[in-house]
Amino acid sequence: MLALKLGMSIGGSNKPMGGWTPSDEGSAVAWYKKDTGITESGGAVSNWADQISDHDMAQSLAANKPTYASNTITFDGNDLLVTTSQIELTGDFTVGLKLNDTTYANTILGDNDAVNQLIKYTNSTTLRFKTGSGQVDLALDGGNTFGDDYIVLTRDSNDLKLWFNGVEQAATATKGGSSFIDTIGSRTTSDYFVGDITEVLIFSSTSSDLTNNVNNRLATL
């Protein structure tokens, strides 16, 4: 009864507004937090520290460093950040992104080995998810277009769902297989992202509470 009066769910993660952070989740895999853990010199980003574990995203080559200004990391079509500690999502997952894609058809999160696994927009209305077993597309509801937005992609028992600016979209898809992520902004050092990325959240689980918490957080950025 006390938990209900305080607005909390016993054993759950749906905390009062302002109380939840991604690190509260036992299934949190990586958190690239807005305006946090960013190492830069003259605006050129060399590292974006993971706030959960050891999946820091780094770049040593000057030509491939994104830039940082106004709490946002900007990728110009040659930039990428890479972790040496690969993220592998074998089952359920929740991925949240606050971004502004200015060209579409470029990788947002990807893998730098031969399997070319990724999350990307294929155009202004379609998100693509690809594993080693193939790819599927999720289209936005009619009238919606990607831009300066936040999205949440979930996989629950291989069933994929997409939230756009906090609203669940009608399109669904099914795709199993492990999803590997070791870059922000590229796959196999090609297909470079162009635009801004403000925050990235990755969890190895899905639930309505988690989806709501991620959407609520991204809405405030």
C-alpha positions in Angstrom: 0.0 0.0 0.0 2.8 2.4 0.9 4.4 1.7 -2.5 1.2 2.6 -4.3 0.9 5.9 -2.3 4.4 6.8 -3.3 3.7 6.0 -7.0 6.2 3.1 -7.1 5.7 -0.5 -8.3 7.3 -3.1 -6.1 10.0 -4.9 -8.0 9.4 -2.7 -11.0 11.2 0.2 -12.7 8.3 2.6 -13.2 9.5 5.3 -10.7 7.9 8.7 -10.2 8.8 11.3 -12.8 12.4 12.4 -12.4 13.3 9.4 -10.3 14.2 6.8 -13.0 17.6 6.6 -14.7 18.8 3.9 -17.2 21.4 2.7 -14.6 18.5 1.6 -12.4 17.8 -1.3 -14.8 19.5 -4.6 -14.2 19.2 -5.2 -18.0 21.0 -2.0 -18.9 23.8 -2.8 -21.4 25.1 0.6 -22.5 24.1 4.3 -22.0 25.7 7.0 -24.0 24.3 10.0 -22.1 23.6 13.5 -23.3 26.4 15.9 -22.5 28.2 13.3 -20.3 31.4 11.3 -20.6 32.4 13.1 -23.8 36.1 13.6 -24.4 36.8 16.3 -27.0 39.4 18.7 -28.1 38.5 21.8 -30.1 35.1 20.2 -30.6 36.5 16.9 -32.1 35.2 13.9 -30.1 37.7 11.2 -29.3 35.5 9.2 -26.7 31.9 8.9 -25.5 32.0 6.9 -22.3 29.4 4.3 -21.6 27.7 5.1 -18.3 26.8 1.4 -17.6 29.8 -0.8 -18.5 32.9 -0.9 -20.6 31.5 -0.2 -24.1 33.1 3.2 -24.5 32.8 4.5 -28.1 36.1 6.0 -29.3 37.8 7.5 -32.3 41.5 8.2 -32.8 41.6 9.3 -36.4 41.1 13.1 -36.8 39.3 12.7 -40.1 36.7 10.3 -38.5 36.0 12.2 -35.3 32.5 13.7 -35.0 32.1 17.1 -33.5 30.5 18.2 -30.2 28.6 21.4 -29.6 25.4 22.4 -27.8 25.0 19.1 -26.0 25.0 17.2 -29.3 27.4 15.0 -31.3 27.3 15.7 -35.0 28.4 13.2 -37.7 29.3 14.6 -41.1 29.3 11.5 -43.3 32.8 10.4 -42.6 32.6 10.0 -38.8 32.1 7.1 -36.5 32.7 6.0 -32.9 33.8 2.4 -32.2 34.0 0.2 -29.1 36.5 -2.6 -28.7 34.0 -4.3 -26.4 31.3 -5.5 -28.7 27.6 -5.4 -27.6 25.7 -8.6 -28.4 21.9 -8.7 -28.0 20.8 -12.3 -28.3 17.1 -12.1 -27.4 14.8 -9.4 -26.1 16.0 -5.8 -26.2 15.1 -2.1 -25.9 17.0 0.5 -27.8 16.3 4.2 -27.3 17.7 7.0 -29.5 17.4 10.8 -29.5 18.7 12.0 -32.9 18.3 14.2 -35.9 19.0 12.3 -39.2 19.5 14.8 -42.0 20.0 12.5 -45.0 18.4 9.1 -44.2 19.6 5.7 -45.6 22.7 5.7 -43.3 23.6 3.5 -40.3 22.8 4.8 -36.8 24.1 1.8 -34.9 26.1 -0.9 -36.6 28.7 -3.6 -36.6 32.1 -3.3 -38.2 32.6 -7.0 -39.2 31.3 -8.8 -42.2 27.8 -9.5 -41.1 26.8 -5.8 -41.6 24.3 -5.8 -38.8 22.6 -2.5 -38.1 19.8 -0.1 -37.2 19.2 2.6 -39.8 16.6 4.6 -41.6 16.2 3.5 -45.2 14.2 6.7 -46.0 12.3 9.4 -44.2 9.5 7.0 -43.1 11.2 3.5 -42.6 13.5 2.0 -40.0 15.5 -1.1 -40.9 16.7 -3.7 -38.4 19.3 -6.3 -39.6 20.8 -9.4 -38.0 22.9 -12.2 -39.4 19.6 -13.9 -40.4 18.4 -11.0 -42.5 16.6 -7.7 -42.3 13.1 -6.3 -41.7 11.6 -2.8 -42.1 9.2 -0.9 -39.9 7.3 2.0 -41.4 6.0 5.0 -39.5 2.3 5.6 -39.4 1.0 7.8 -42.2 2.0 11.4 -42.0 5.0 10.8 -39.7 8.6 11.4 -41.0 11.9 11.0 -39.2 13.8 14.2 -38.3 14.7 15.7 -35.0 13.0 13.0 -33.0 13.3 10.3 -30.4 12.6 6.6 -31.2 12.4 3.4 -29.2 12.8 0.0 -30.9 11.9 -3.2 -28.9 12.2 -6.9 -29.5 10.1 -9.2 -27.4 10.3 -12.9 -28.3 11.5 -11.8 -31.8 8.5 -9.5 -32.3 9.7 -5.9 -33.1 7.8 -2.7 -32.3 8.7 0.9 -32.9 7.7 4.0 -30.9 8.1 7.4 -32.5 8.1 10.5 -30.2 6.5 8.4 -27.6 3.7 6.9 -29.7 3.6 3.2 -30.7 3.5 2.8 -34.4 1.1 0.3 -36.1 3.7 -1.6 -38.1 5.3 -4.7 -36.5 7.9 -7.2 -37.8 9.5 -10.4 -36.6 13.2 -11.0 -36.7 15.4 -13.3 -34.5 19.1 -13.7 -34.4 21.9 -12.0 -32.5 22.3 -8.3 -33.0 25.9 -7.0 -32.7 26.7 -3.4 -32.1 30.2 -1.9 -32.0 29.8 1.4 -33.8 27.8 4.6 -33.6 27.5 6.1 -37.1 28.7 3.4 -39.4 28.8 -0.3 -40.4 31.9 -1.9 -41.9 33.4 1.6 -42.1 30.9 2.7 -44.7 27.3 3.8 -44.9 28.1 6.7 -42.6 25.4 8.5 -40.6 24.9 12.2 -41.2 23.2 14.3 -38.5 23.1 14.7 -34.8 23.0 12.0 -32.0 22.2 13.2 -28.5 21.7 10.0 -26.5 21.7 6.2 -27.0 20.2 3.7 -24.6 20.5 -0.1 -24.9 18.9 -2.7 -22.7 18.8 -6.5 -22.9 15.1 -6.7 -21.9 11.7 -5.3 -22.7 8.6 -4.3 -20.7 5.9 -1.7 -20.8 7.5 0.0 -17.8 10.9 0.2 -19.4 9.5 1.4 -22.7 7.6 4.2 -20.9 10.6 5.2 -18.8 12.9 5.4 -21.9 10.3 7.4 -23.9 9.8 9.7 -20.9 13.5 10.3 -20.6 14.1 10.9 -24.3 11.2 13.4 -24.4 13.0 15.7 -22.0 16.3 15.9 -23.9 
